[in-house]
Amino acid sequence: MPIYEYRCPSCGFQKEHLQKMSDAPLSTCPSCGSTGYAKLLSAAGFQLKGSGWYATDFKGGSGSSTSSSSTPAAPSCPGGGCACH
């Protein structure tokens, strides 16, 4: 089951809740009772490491390519690793 993070805009209370994906989102703050309790967007809690299929197909590192393509590479941002494109 995924862990969802919620925050109350009224009192600032913040907590993680373990819920099924099919469960309705929580709306009442357990601290102050306000109905503005809302889900936050947060980063994934895991990181893929090693040399699995994701390392060559999805990871942004240098991997060996088996096909010789004449398509130009996508431009990289200064500082690297950004998601602006």
N, CA, C and O of each residue as an XYZ file, in Angstrom:
340
protein
N       0.841     -1.179      0.000
C       0.000      0.000      0.000
C       0.889      1.246      0.000
O       1.898      1.301      0.703
N       0.502      2.236     -0.794
C       1.290      3.469     -0.836
C       1.117      4.321      0.419
O       0.115      4.230      1.129
N       2.114      5.139      0.663
C       2.064      6.096      1.764
C       1.820      7.470      1.151
O       2.572      7.918      0.285
N       0.765      8.128      1.608
C       0.427      9.463      1.122
C       0.677     10.480      2.226
O       0.423     10.218      3.401
N       1.179     11.642      1.829
C       1.452     12.700      2.781
C       0.354     13.758      2.658
O       0.014     14.194      1.558
N      -0.188     14.157      3.796
C      -1.268     15.145      3.836
C      -0.836     16.342      4.667
O       0.017     16.223      5.546
N      -1.434     17.500      4.382
C      -1.151     18.712      5.152
C      -2.419     19.540      5.277
O      -3.211     19.628      4.338
N      -2.607     20.143      6.438
C      -3.762     21.001      6.703
C      -3.349     22.457      6.498
O      -2.403     22.920      7.136
N      -4.040     23.188      5.619
C      -3.687     24.593      5.417
C      -4.109     25.485      6.589
O      -3.580     26.584      6.754
N      -5.048     25.020      7.390
C      -5.530     25.832      8.516
C      -4.555     25.847      9.693
O      -4.199     26.910     10.201
N      -4.127     24.650     10.122
C      -3.271     24.583     11.319
C      -1.830     24.177     11.004
O      -0.965     24.261     11.876
N      -1.558     23.735      9.769
C      -0.203     23.344      9.389
C       0.164     21.918      9.756
O       1.298     21.496      9.533
N      -0.784     21.163     10.319
C      -0.534     19.769     10.693
C      -0.194     18.967      9.439
O      -0.860     19.106      8.412
N       0.840     18.131      9.520
C       1.284     17.322      8.384
C       1.560     15.912      8.860
O       2.193     15.713      9.896
N       1.081     14.916      8.095
C       1.251     13.526      8.497
C       1.201     12.614      7.269
O       0.566     12.935      6.264
N       1.883     11.469      7.373
C       1.829     10.437      6.333
C       0.758      9.424      6.710
O       0.616      9.065      7.879
N       0.002      8.964      5.710
C      -1.056      7.978      5.934
C      -0.873      6.821      4.961
O      -0.637      7.036      3.772
N      -0.980      5.608      5.460
C      -0.911      4.404      4.654
C      -2.323      4.107      4.169
O      -3.212      3.832      4.975
N      -2.535      4.162      2.842
C      -3.860      3.966      2.269
C      -3.790      3.096      1.029
O      -2.765      3.040      0.350
N      -4.887      2.420      0.743
C      -5.008      1.707     -0.522
C      -5.186      2.740     -1.629
O      -5.678      3.843     -1.389
N      -4.784      2.375     -2.835
C      -4.954      3.290     -3.960
C      -6.436      3.533     -4.241
O      -6.800      4.583     -4.770
N      -7.282      2.584     -3.896
C      -8.719      2.712     -4.147
C      -9.448      3.489     -3.047
O     -10.618      3.831     -3.217
N      -8.781      3.774     -1.925
C      -9.406      4.528     -0.837
C      -9.647      5.975     -1.253
O      -8.872      6.555     -2.014
N     -10.728      6.544     -0.743
C     -11.018      7.958     -0.988
C      -9.996      8.814     -0.240
O      -9.557      8.445      0.849
N      -9.617      9.955     -0.820
C      -8.668     10.827     -0.123
C      -9.257     11.346      1.182
O     -10.463     11.570      1.290
N      -8.386     11.531      2.174
C      -8.825     12.082      3.457
C      -9.123     13.570      3.259
O      -8.477     14.230      2.445
N     -10.093     14.095      3.996
C     -10.424     15.504      3.841
C     -10.524     16.250      5.171
O     -10.529     17.481      5.188
N     -10.605     15.516      6.287
C     -10.731     16.145      7.596
C      -9.421     16.037      8.365
O      -8.880     14.944      8.535
N      -8.918     17.168      8.826
C      -7.669     17.200      9.580
C      -7.853     16.516     10.927
O      -8.774     16.862     11.666
N      -6.991     15.546     11.268
C      -7.099     14.876     12.560
C      -6.693     15.772     13.740
O      -6.985     15.445     14.891
N      -6.036     16.874     13.466
C      -5.592     17.765     14.530
C      -6.629     18.829     14.889
O      -6.977     18.995     16.059
N      -7.129     19.560     13.861
C      -8.035     20.672     14.151
C      -9.467     20.447     13.664
O     -10.366     21.212     14.013
N      -9.688     19.391     12.850
C     -11.033     19.101     12.356
C     -11.428     19.878     11.116
O     -12.554     19.731     10.641
N     -10.542     20.696     10.577
C     -10.810     21.462      9.366
C     -11.007     20.513      8.188
O     -10.457     19.412      8.173
N     -11.796     20.944      7.200
C     -12.052     20.089      6.037
C     -11.102     20.372      4.877
O     -11.350     19.922      3.759
N     -10.032     21.100      5.120
C      -9.085     21.424      4.064
C      -7.897     20.485      3.965
O      -6.973     20.753      3.197
N      -7.893     19.398      4.714
C      -6.790     18.431      4.735
C      -6.582     17.894      3.325
O      -7.502     17.310      2.752
N      -5.400     18.077      2.756
C      -5.183     17.720      1.353
C      -3.885     16.945      1.162
O      -2.924     17.109      1.915
N      -3.882     16.089      0.126
C      -2.726     15.287     -0.247
C      -1.636     16.173     -0.831
O      -1.924     17.101     -1.586
N      -0.390     15.889     -0.484
C       0.759     16.609     -1.030
C       1.424     15.774     -2.111
O       1.333     14.546     -2.100
N       2.083     16.432     -3.031
C       2.894     15.729     -4.019
C       4.286     15.580     -3.434
O       4.857     16.545     -2.925
N       4.829     14.388     -3.502
C       6.169     14.177     -2.966
C       6.947     13.229     -3.872
O       6.369     12.544     -4.715
N       8.240     13.198     -3.691
C       9.112     12.353     -4.502
C       8.964     10.885     -4.105
O       8.560     10.562     -2.988
N       9.294     10.027     -5.029
C       9.256      8.592     -4.752
C      10.253      8.247     -3.657
O      11.301      8.881     -3.537
N       9.924      7.248     -2.867
C      10.773      6.884     -1.744
C      11.770      5.791     -2.048
O      12.233      5.116     -1.129
N      12.119      5.592     -3.314
C      13.109      4.570     -3.644
C      13.972      5.054     -4.795
O      13.604      5.971     -5.528
N      15.117      4.425     -4.939
C      16.033      4.764     -6.016
C      16.527      3.470     -6.644
O      16.926      2.542     -5.942
N      16.497      3.414     -7.975
C      16.962      2.228     -8.677
C      18.483      2.281     -8.778
O      19.047      3.278     -9.227
N      19.142      1.206     -8.358
C      20.601      1.127     -8.417
C      20.985     -0.188     -9.078
O      20.211     -1.146     -9.070
N      22.151     -0.228     -9.634
C      22.633     -1.458    -10.232
C      22.697     -1.369    -11.738
O      22.799     -0.279    -12.301
N      22.637     -2.521    -12.391
C      22.790     -2.555    -13.842
C      21.610     -3.251    -14.510
O      21.803     -4.001    -15.467
N      20.418     -3.021    -14.034
C      19.224     -3.636    -14.608
C      18.815     -2.968    -15.906
O      19.507     -2.071    -16.386
N      17.697     -3.393    -16.480
C      17.211     -2.863    -17.755
C      16.969     -1.359    -17.697
O      17.125     -0.675    -18.709
N      16.586     -0.822    -16.517
C      16.310      0.596    -16.385
C      17.562      1.442    -16.578
O      17.466      2.606    -16.967
N      18.745      0.869    -16.308
C      19.992      1.619    -16.414
C      20.276      2.026    -17.855
O      20.859      3.084    -18.092
N      19.879      1.219    -18.802
C      20.121      1.549    -20.202
C      18.905      2.173    -20.872
O      19.053      2.912    -21.845
N      17.706      1.892    -20.371
C      16.502      2.396    -21.017
C      15.959      3.693    -20.429
O      15.385      4.509    -21.151
N      16.135      3.890    -19.128
C      15.526      5.048    -18.492
C      16.485      5.936    -17.727
O      16.236      7.135    -17.607
N      17.544      5.406    -17.218
C      18.483      6.170    -16.416
C      19.225      7.173    -17.300
O      19.552      6.849    -18.442
N      19.492      8.350    -16.816
C      20.118      9.402    -17.612
C      21.633      9.319    -17.672
O      22.274     10.299    -18.051
N      22.219      8.209    -17.319
C      23.676      8.073    -17.316
C      24.210      7.686    -18.678
O      23.482      7.685    -19.671
N      25.479      7.359    -18.712
C      26.088      6.935    -19.959
C      26.003      5.422    -20.070
O      26.616      4.693    -19.291
N      25.250      4.972    -21.029
C      25.100      3.540    -21.253
C      25.494      3.234    -22.677
O      25.487      4.120    -23.532
N      25.832      2.011    -22.935
C      26.203      1.663    -24.292
C      24.946      1.470    -25.117
O      24.005      0.804    -24.685
N      24.934      2.037    -26.273
C      23.783      1.946    -27.166
C      24.071      0.884    -28.213
O      25.163      0.844    -28.781
N      23.102      0.030    -28.468
C      23.314     -1.041    -29.425
C      22.925     -0.626    -30.829
O      23.276     -1.311    -31.790
N      22.211      0.475    -30.972
C      21.826      0.911    -32.310
C      22.584      2.178    -32.661
O      22.830      3.023    -31.801
N      22.952      2.304    -33.932
C      23.647      3.510    -34.356
C      22.618      4.414    -35.021
O      22.230      4.193    -36.168
N      22.191      5.410    -34.307
C      21.161      6.310    -34.785
C      21.779      7.634    -35.170
O      22.753      8.069    -34.556
N      21.221      8.285    -36.185
C      21.729      9.589    -36.585
C      20.910     10.709    -35.956
O      21.090     11.875    -36.305
N      20.017     10.370    -35.036
C      19.208     11.384    -34.347
C      20.086     12.152    -33.374
O      20.832     11.541    -32.609
N      20.014     13.486    -33.388
C      20.844     14.256    -32.453
C      20.363     14.062    -31.023
O      19.180     13.840    -30.767
N      21.299     14.150    -30.113
C      20.981     13.980    -28.703
C      20.216     15.200    -28.188
O      20.401     16.310    -28.686
N      19.362     14.989    -27.198
C      18.607     16.091    -26.597
C      19.558     17.009    -25.848
O      20.510     16.533    -25.230
N      19.321     18.322    -25.891
C      20.210     19.243    -25.182
C      20.095     19.043    -23.676
O      19.023     18.730    -23.158
N      21.205     19.227    -22.988
C      21.170     19.085    -21.539
C      21.171     20.466    -20.904
O      21.687     21.428    -21.474
N      20.596     20.549    -19.734
C      20.503     21.821    -19.016
C      21.772     22.052    -18.218
O      22.433     21.100    -17.804
N      22.115     23.311    -18.002
C      23.256     23.594    -17.134
C      22.968     23.037    -15.735
O      21.872     23.219    -15.205
N      23.911     22.389    -15.170
C      23.699     21.797    -13.857
C      23.213     20.359    -13.952
O      23.347     19.596    -12.996
N      22.653     19.984    -15.091
C      22.216     18.621    -15.356
C      21.122     18.122    -14.443
O      20.920     18.654    -13.351
N      20.422     17.107    -14.887
C      19.437     16.432    -14.062
C      18.151     17.200    -13.818
O      17.360     16.795    -12.966
N      17.912     18.285    -14.529
C      16.677     19.031    -14.280
C      15.543     18.446    -15.108
O      15.779     17.661    -16.027
N      14.335     18.820    -14.789
C      13.159     18.309    -15.498
C      12.436     19.434    -16.228
O      11.206     19.441    -16.292
N      13.179     20.372    -16.772
C      12.536     21.517    -17.412
C      12.135     21.241    -18.846
O      11.413     22.047    -19.431
N      12.565     20.149    -19.434
C      12.200     19.848    -20.822
C      11.233     18.716    -20.908
O      10.824     18.336    -22.005
